[in-house]
């Protein structure tokens, strides 16, 4: 019982200690531009629907950011997982794509910004759908292709690399046994390769989502952005509203940690056998 209470308490020790240090330093500096008080930051976080510097509420901006991340990240998963499975299982496909993909892998997502702006400019889903007015225009105009591309690139390679590793780590005896029992390639993919590689694929998806969320702030600093937590932080900085900057940063951390917890929960519920196999 005592050990359980300790394990539940430990995660809160560091945040509480950081908050105390922050309070002490903020009181000594007494400059809200350099270091605002916890009360100012907390007021924004506990009232996420209040308007901020004429840019909508924190909740509205976080929602826009989440939609952008989910679209860019979802596209990356849809491309990277099938390609990674094929590259991991079919030597010809691996030789065909590996050199080209390795050439672009070291390029940071931010390095794509000038090229992306030349390709897409400020075009958005509203441009693609021909929507020019009304609330649908406001919503779809916030989904810029340039932002989706930056998020896509950030998430693509972790998912691809982990998928390839997961498929290549599947014991050959499993595949050979399935073939001996008369399984075709489609059945091997569906019933052997994908289930056995799924823990590694899920790890790549978890890492990719974290990187996609980090790329978000960079994506929302691109021209044409009018909403999103990254844009809110940038605009608040120009107005010396440091409390909004920090509240935005904390909201990014909280949302990112929540999404990571979902992945860890799925891993713990669905893939406990993986830990047992490695532990045995």
ChimeraX attribute file (.defattr): number of C-alpha atoms within 10 A of each C-alpha:
attribute: neighborCount
match mode: 1-to-1
recipient: residues
	/A:1	6
	/A:2	7
	/A:3	8
	/A:4	8
	/A:5	9
	/A:6	10
	/A:7	11
	/A:8	10
	/A:9	10
	/A:10	10
	/A:11	10
	/A:12	10
	/A:13	10
	/A:14	10
	/A:15	11
	/A:16	11
	/A:17	11
	/A:18	10
	/A:19	13
	/A:20	13
	/A:21	11
	/A:22	16
	/A:23	16
	/A:24	12
	/A:25	14
	/A:26	17
	/A:27	13
	/A:28	10
	/A:29	11
	/A:30	13
	/A:31	11
	/A:32	15
	/A:33	13
	/A:34	13
	/A:35	18
	/A:36	22
	/A:37	20
	/A:38	16
	/A:39	11
	/A:40	15
	/A:41	18
	/A:42	14
	/A:43	13
	/A:44	20
	/A:45	19
	/A:46	9
	/A:47	12
	/A:48	19
	/A:49	14
	/A:50	14
	/A:51	14
	/A:52	15
	/A:53	12
	/A:54	6
	/A:55	16
	/A:56	16
	/A:57	19
	/A:58	23
	/A:59	19
	/A:60	18
	/A:61	21
	/A:62	21
	/A:63	15
	/A:64	16
	/A:65	24
	/A:66	19
	/A:67	14
	/A:68	25
	/A:69	26
	/A:70	17
	/A:71	15
	/A:72	27
	/A:73	29
	/A:74	18
	/A:75	18
	/A:76	27
	/A:77	24
	/A:78	12
	/A:79	15
	/A:80	24
	/A:81	22
	/A:82	14
	/A:83	18
	/A:84	26
	/A:85	25
	/A:86	18
	/A:87	24
	/A:88	24
	/A:89	17
	/A:90	12
	/A:91	10
	/A:92	12
	/A:93	15
	/A:94	17
	/A:95	11
	/A:96	11
	/A:97	12
	/A:98	12
	/A:99	11
	/A:100	10
	/A:101	12
	/A:102	11
	/A:103	9
	/A:104	11
	/A:105	15
	/A:106	9
	/A:107	12
	/A:108	13
	/A:109	19
	/A:110	14
	/A:111	10
	/A:112	14
	/A:113	18
	/A:114	12
	/A:115	11
	/A:116	18
	/A:117	16
	/A:118	10
	/A:119	12
	/A:120	14
	/A:121	16
	/A:122	20
	/A:123	17
	/A:124	21
	/A:125	16
	/A:126	19
	/A:127	16
	/A:128	11
	/A:129	11
	/A:130	10
	/A:131	15
	/A:132	13
	/A:133	10
	/A:134	8
	/A:135	10
	/A:136	11
	/A:137	17
	/A:138	14
	/A:139	13
	/A:140	17
	/A:141	24
	/A:142	24
	/A:143	26
	/A:144	24
	/A:145	23
	/A:146	27
	/A:147	30
	/A:148	25
	/A:149	22
	/A:150	26
	/A:151	32
	/A:152	27
	/A:153	25
	/A:154	29
	/A:155	32
	/A:156	27
	/A:157	24
	/A:158	24
	/A:159	29
	/A:160	27
	/A:161	18
	/A:162	27
	/A:163	31
	/A:164	25
	/A:165	19
	/A:166	25
	/A:167	25
	/A:168	18
	/A:169	14
	/A:170	18
	/A:171	12
	/A:172	10
	/A:173	9
	/A:174	14
	/A:175	18
	/A:176	13
	/A:177	11
	/A:178	17
	/A:179	14
	/A:180	10
	/A:181	9
	/A:182	11
	/A:183	16
	/A:184	12
	/A:185	13
	/A:186	10
	/A:187	13
	/A:188	18
	/A:189	18
	/A:190	12
	/A:191	14
	/A:192	19
	/A:193	23
	/A:194	18
	/A:195	16
	/A:196	20
	/A:197	20
	/A:198	18
	/A:199	21
	/A:200	19
	/A:201	28
	/A:202	20
	/A:203	19
	/A:204	26
	/A:205	28
	/A:206	21
	/A:207	20
	/A:208	26
	/A:209	30
	/A:210	20
	/A:211	20
	/A:212	28
	/A:213	27
	/A:214	19
	/A:215	24
	/A:216	26
	/A:217	22
	/A:218	17
	/A:219	28
	/A:220	27
	/A:221	19
	/A:222	19
	/A:223	13
	/A:224	17
	/A:225	18
	/A:226	16
	/A:227	22
	/A:228	28
	/A:229	28
	/A:230	25
	/A:231	23
	/A:232	26
	/A:233	23
	/A:234	18
	/A:235	19
	/A:236	20
	/A:237	16
	/A:238	9
	/A:239	12
	/A:240	14
	/A:241	19
	/A:242	21
	/A:243	25
	/A:244	26
	/A:245	20
	/A:246	22
	/A:247	22
	/A:248	27
	/A:249	15
	/A:250	14
	/A:251	18
	/A:252	21
	/A:253	14
	/A:254	12
	/A:255	14
	/A:256	18
	/A:257	12
	/A:258	12
	/A:259	16
	/A:260	16
	/A:261	13
	/A:262	12
	/A:263	17
	/A:264	15
	/A:265	12
	/A:266	13
	/A:267	17
	/A:268	13
	/A:269	10
	/A:270	12
	/A:271	16
	/A:272	12
	/A:273	13
	/A:274	13
	/A:275	10
	/A:276	9
	/A:277	8
	/A:278	7
	/A:279	7
	/A:280	5
